[in-house]
Amino acid sequence: MDQALLSKPAEINRLAQILVALKSVNRFDTNEEIEGGTLAHAFSDLETAFRRFLLDLLPRLTAENVSEADATKVLHEIGEEFRHIDYHLHDPKFYEYLWQKDA
């Protein structure tokens, strides 16, 4: 799959419309935030981050003659990408159950 699915605002808005209509999603809506929009934005950013990791960062890290300095730089770039991914995993209320400890 070479082309991103959620690269254009119209595609993100279409996904948001689908998600907003779901009771399992819109039950998390607040006056300030519509959960379907939050999820659509998160999925778009996650898609971009995963693609960057797989198509840019990982190939640079595994290049045949990568220097220690370049590998270390890429590792830090991966860390920043993971930080961005972590934010979008934790931001949607729909997925809060993933972070709850068993009682």
C-alpha positions in Angstrom: 0.0 0.0 0.0 1.9 3.0 -1.3 -0.7 5.7 -0.7 -1.9 6.9 2.7 -5.6 6.3 3.3 -6.0 9.4 5.5 -3.8 11.9 3.8 -6.4 14.4 2.7 -8.8 16.4 4.9 -11.8 15.0 3.0 -10.8 11.4 3.9 -10.3 12.3 7.5 -13.7 14.1 7.6 -15.4 11.1 6.0 -13.9 8.8 8.6 -15.0 11.2 11.4 -18.5 11.2 10.0 -18.6 7.4 10.2 -17.2 7.4 13.8 -19.5 10.2 15.0 -22.5 8.1 14.0 -21.4 5.2 16.3 -23.0 5.1 19.7 -20.0 3.3 21.0 -17.9 6.3 20.0 -20.2 9.3 20.6 -21.0 8.2 24.2 -17.6 9.8 24.9 -18.5 13.2 23.4 -18.2 16.2 25.6 -19.2 19.9 25.1 -15.6 20.6 24.1 -14.7 17.5 22.1 -16.4 15.1 19.6 -14.8 11.7 20.1 -15.3 10.7 16.5 -13.2 13.6 15.4 -10.6 12.9 18.0 -10.3 9.3 16.7 -10.2 10.3 13.0 -7.4 12.8 13.8 -5.5 10.2 15.8 -5.8 7.6 13.1 -4.5 10.0 10.5 -1.5 11.0 12.6 -0.9 7.4 13.6 -0.9 6.4 9.9 1.6 9.1 9.1 3.8 8.1 12.0 3.7 4.4 11.3 4.5 5.1 7.6 7.4 7.3 8.6 8.8 4.6 10.9 8.4 1.8 8.3 9.3 3.7 5.1 11.9 6.2 6.3 13.4 5.6 9.7 13.7 1.8 9.8 15.4 1.7 6.3 17.8 4.4 7.4 18.6 2.5 10.6 19.2 -0.8 8.7 21.3 0.7 5.9 24.3 -1.3 5.1 27.0 1.2 6.0 25.1 3.3 8.6 27.5 5.1 10.9 27.2 5.0 14.7 26.4 8.8 14.7 23.7 8.3 12.0 22.2 5.3 13.7 22.0 7.2 17.0 20.4 10.1 15.3 17.8 7.8 13.7 17.1 6.1 17.1 16.3 9.5 18.6 14.1 10.3 15.6 12.3 7.0 16.2 11.9 7.9 19.9 10.2 11.2 19.0 7.9 9.4 16.5 7.1 6.9 19.3 6.3 9.8 21.6 3.9 11.1 19.0 2.3 7.7 18.6 2.0 7.3 22.4 0.1 10.6 22.5 -2.4 9.5 19.9 -2.9 6.1 21.6 -3.7 7.8 24.9 -5.7 10.8 23.7 -9.0 9.2 22.6 -11.3 8.4 25.4 -12.6 5.4 23.5 -9.4 3.5 24.2 -9.0 4.4 27.9 -9.8 0.8 28.8 -6.4 -0.2 27.4 -4.7 1.8 30.2 -6.8 0.8 33.1 -5.2 -1.6 35.6 -7.1 -4.7 36.6 -8.8 -4.2 40.0 
